[in-house]
């Protein structure tokens, strides 16, 4: 009876928020011992067409795809095709870093640059679509020094897993999508799963990613229609290995059963994949809330939570999309969650799913509305006085509204650089300084906008205040020096 009541609480919470608070716009599946306990769907797969989400809606896994790439590499290791200690250069002689091994790539300990690597290329050729096969040439052309000696530190790097997908192709003599289909998807009976390639003219449909165009607009747009996301959603949307596996919540459960049932790898290889790498342990976890430690293995995020035990899985994020996969190793519980608005409450949803599976009441979500969104939308539509009036009247109602310095800062930069409304940006940054007078960053941002508006004297004063509050504000010191020298 207790578990039934808790289940009703979760379903009620999700239903209410999906309609009114956008707590979840997507799908969530909970399983015990490989069997579905709950599979719930809410909101829209595509907002403009009002196409609803369902349990069969295909989602891009984003970084959960790394788990599949790692599985492919370990399969090839089991077949004697490679050793984890092998230098990557052994297989790709043109690769410019001789000290980086296959294991370094698997564990994010290579020191390689990430997506910033492609900024000069895309700036010069804005229509470029980065594919996996140009990565090595770009690394050679960049002449970048590694961030650290390979193996000495942990730093998350998508490019490492793109390189691993190239290694799978080379050693298997198969395109990456064909390898995944034959050696992972088919053995796991994942019939609704495929690798997305945006360079192809025809490919199966998938859920649309959604985001707000700006703080001034309170309706969702497709990310693909928003210019500010072009770098990640268009230019860097084709590389494989780190992302772009498309699947459903039910197919993801089939992978979970195949992997932890040792249908894809031997028990020894599974244990190897789930062993934390040195230097990756932190006192926080990806997506999951509450007490616990997070660490990283080989393509797997690892969880150690008081009261729940050890878990493994991965989170994923693209602008307008959040994904999460979790397998409790001690209790054989599985959670798969997808949200195609990347809602701020996604972590609450998956945490509540774990609590429900363990007969605990869900934590309550804070349904407060953003005062920044209300202020900026009023500012753009009705002007300064109307916006200030609304903010003043609502600011004391802390039970229903929240005010965020970070949101206000992002809203200012939106107006400054995305919409070129410098007067609106100045108003937003000015207000942020008044609301949060002890924050060095508010003065730094206001100074940047003033400088852009040609108000050199005022910009200098704001940068000086920022540096007075935070003498370690190196970017501010550098910018102040530039302004004074002109």
C-alpha positions, 0 to 999 in steps of 0.5 A, a space after each residue: 500500500 505504501 509503494 502505491 501511495 508513493 507512486 501516485 505522489 510521483 505521478 501526480 507531481 510529474 503530471 501537474 508540473 508537466 502541465 503547469 511548471 514544466 517539471 518534465 517534458 519527456 519520458 522517464 522509465 523505472 525498472 527493477 530486476 530488468 522489469 518495468 515498474 513505471 514508464 511515464 511520458 509528458 509534454 511535447 516531442 515538438 512544441 510548434 506542431 504539438 506532437 506529444 511525447 510517448 514511450 516510443 519517442 526517439 531521443 538523442 542520448 547525447 553523452 550517454 552515447 559514450 557508454 556505447 563507444 566504450 563498450 565497443 572499444 572493450 569488445 575489440 580489446 577482448 578480441 585482441 584487436 587492441 590493448 588499452 595501454 597502446 598509444 593511439 598513435 600506433 593506429 593513427 600515425 598522423 595523430 600528433 600526441 605520442 603519449 596519449 593511450 587508448 585508456 587516456 581517451 576512455 577515461 578523459 585523462 588525455 589533456 586534449 582540447 575539446 570543442 573550442 578546437 574548432 572555433 577558428 575553422 568555423 569562424 573562417 568557414 561558418 557553414 562547416 559541419 565538423 565530422 569525426 574524420 577531420 579531427 586528427 587534421 584539426 589537432 595537427 593544424 592547431 599545434 595546441 599544447 596538451 592541458 596536462 601530461 596524459 594520465 596526470 589529471 581528469 578533464 572531460 573531453 568529447 574529442 577523446 570519444 570521437 577519436 575512439 569511434 575512429 579506432 573502432 572503424 579502423 580495427 573492425 573495418 566497418 563504419 561506426 554505425 554498422 559496428 554498433 548495429 551488429 555488435 551492440 544494438 542487435 545482440 541487445 535487441 535494440 530494434 529502435 536504436 540508430 546512429 544519427 548522421 545529420 549529413 545524410 539527406 534522409 534519416 529517421 525522425 527524432 525528438 526536437 530539442 527546445 529552448 527559450 529564444 531569450 529571457 524576453 520570450 516565454 514560449 519554447 522554440 526549436 533549438 535548430 531555429 535559434 542562431 545562438 545555438 548554431 555552433 553546437 547544434 549545426 557546426 558540431 552536431 555530426 561527430 560520432 562517438 561522444 554523442 548522437 545515438 538515438 534510442 527510446 527509454 525501452 530500448 535503453 532498458 534492453 541495453 541495460 539488461 544486455 550489459 549487466 547480463 554480460 551479453 556484450 562484455 565479460 564480467 572482467 571487462 564490465 568490472 574494468 569499465 566500472 573502476 574509478 579512474 584516479 583523480 575523477 572522484 568528486 563530492 557531487 554527482 551528475 544530475 542526481 541530487 542528494 548526498 553522494 560521490 561521483 567518479 568516472 570509469 571507462 565511459 561510465 559515470 559512477 555513483 556512491 550514495 549513502 542509503 542506496 549503494 553503488 551505481 553506474 550510468 551517464 548523463 547527457 546534455 545538449 542545448 534543449 536536451 537532457 538525458 540520464 541513465 542510472 543502474 543501481 549495482 547493489 539493488 538492480 534498479 534502472 532509471 532512464 530519463 529524457 527531457 527535450 527542454 533540458 528543464 531545470 528540474 530534471 535532476 529532481 525528477 530522476 532523484 524522485 524516481 530513485 526515491 520511489 523505487 526505494 519506497 521513499 517519498 519524493 522530494 518537493 520541487 520548488 515551483 517558484 517563477 523567475 523574476 528575471 524572465 518577468 522583468 526582461 520580458 516587461 522591459 522589452 515590451 513595455 519599457 524601463 518603468 513598467 519593468 521596474 514596477 513589476 520587479 518592485 511589486 513581486 520581489 518581496 513575494 519570495 514564496 512564489 518568485 526567485 531572483 537570480 544574479 546569474 540569470 540576470 547576467 545572462 539576460 544582459 548578455 543576451 540583449 547585448 550580443 544576441 539582439 544588440 539592444 545595448 540600452 536594454 543590456 545597460 538597464 539589466 546590468 545596472 539593476 544587477 549591480 544594485 541588487 547584488 552589490 557584493 558580487 564582483 561579476 555584476 560590476 565586470 559585466 556592467 563595465 563591459 556593456 558601458 565600454 561597448 556603449 562608448 562610455 569609457 570613464 564609467 566602464 573604468 570605474 566599474 572594472 575598478 570596483 570589480 577588481 577591488 572586490 575580487 583582486 583575482 579577477 584576471 579577465 577584468 584586470 586585462 580588460 581594464 588595462 586595454 581600456 586605459 591604453 586606448 
